[in-house]
């Protein structure tokens, strides 16, 4: 027997090889830890327009559970719709500071979509706008004294989001607002023309081109028409619709200084039409405000009860016609600011807005 044949041999270890192996193991472990901590990409989203109809409307809920967490409001549906877009996102917004919308726009840009923004220059330096620009998104401001007051988004040239809601924390969770989504390439084309007039041609306010006469767009069982000011004289169009009221007029107004529109409402009130409305309390005593004139004229008008802001700009006629958008009932909206007004002859949509009206009316101060 050879010496040592039944004795275990001593294992010899190369220190350099051991160090290299340990380093490799640490790198592999760090890789998996790092991967596990990465934020998962958002799940595939679906556009928030009901399959049974071509529109959907959402209302903010000040004081509700969403307002406590600043999550799950109308902005969440818009962010999901942006995540579902495949080609393009055009945004014309007066004020944006919501992270949900900022992040959705950055994700769209990183997916290779064309993302463009027009903003009001007074809010051009907001941190969220700066972050969008730093991400490579092209943004222009109106650079005018008067306001670029739009609040609309066009997705893939097929879907429009508009209403009274600015894309802000207050707009989505503290103030009363509406956000309406419409699936219509015809309406999207009209909004895109307005967007590109600003984005490509630098036309704002008084430089806006007159809008051509347009036929209403058929959607579901209703007809929809969009007007832009100051491109079009909006107030006379609204007065004509108010003059046709046969049974009721309801309105929600952040700012109401238009003699023309108030006069038309009072004329219908004198003719026996029920006129009810709610005006933002902080605006009721503003210069030119129509609150006192409407009340003295017989309209049942109240001051809102929201400690925040009642920011709607809505007129409902006979429970079947909806007028909404960014347009306050003021001379500035009519003659100077860039605004959009959506007119919908749609009983179902009017029903949704009437529910919102009755809620705010019940909470308002008689």
Phi, psi and omega in degrees: 000134179286146179300127176083005183291334180256014179253127180304139178283147180282131178282126178255136184243131176276113183303323181294318180294321179297316180298320180295320180294316179297320178298317179297317179298320180295319179296319179296317180297316179297324179300314182289324176297315180299317180297322181291335181271355181290143177293130180289141178297149181299144179295156178305129183259161176241143180302139182272055169238123185305142179291337182277348179209168187262012177212161169210149181231142178234148178237143176292162184227071179303133182088352179277183183295326178297325181292334178288327185254348186055038178222147172085009178281190179304333180296331180295320178294320178294318178300319177297319180294322176296320178296333180273348181296149184244339187231311189209150176223117176246129184233126170242110188221133179294315185211130181224120170218013179279126178295326182300317181285318176305310184294321179295321179293320178294319177298318179298317178297318182289338175281355178097008178286155171280116181240124182227143180231140166243129183229159172288128186296336178299336180245020183295333185266008176304145183303321182292323177294318178300319180294323176297317180293320179295334177284352178105007180277135182279128184226137172233148174257163184284333177053040180229158179295318182276173196266139163271094194259006180300156169218081179215155179227138174242125182248124174056021182063020185230338189224136180241135171243127181206175180149205182263351190277118166288154184273064184230163177301314179294318183298322186270339189228344184246322182268157170281123181210167174233150176222118188245131176248132182230128178265100182197117178293329180293313177293321179300322179296320180295316179292325178295322177299317177296317180299313185286336173300322178279309188289318185266327187252356179057041178255115179228156173053235184297340179275356180296143179279144177302137179282140174290156176295134182234144175279148176300153178263132178279125176224128182050239181256017184228173176244138184235140180221139178243138176237146176239138172245152001275015179302323183234147173285098186283316186306314178300325177295319180291320178299319179299319179292320178295319180299337181273357181298135181249331184230322186206149171225124173239143177214151172235123188223123171293309180226130185222098179235004184281111175300321185297312182289317178299318179299320179295320178296318181292325177297320178289326176298317178298333180273004177100003177281134178288125179239120178230148179199163175230131180241141176304126187300322182291344183258353188293333181255012180294161179301126179083001182299143185262007184303306182296317181298319180293316180295313180295333180278357176108356178283146180270091186244136181236163172264139187294157181254009181280124176299337174277233183232133171272102195254006179298156170223080192227137168232132178242134182238122175057023179065019182218353180237132179243131171242120182210177179138210182263353191280109169286158184272070187221164177292323179299316179295324183287320193246339190234316186279155171277118186222160172230144179232126177254125180247120184234119172271081189214111184297320182295317178295318178301323179298317179298317180290327178295324176299314178297317180300311184298324178296311181291322180297319180293329181272351184280167182266118180299000000 
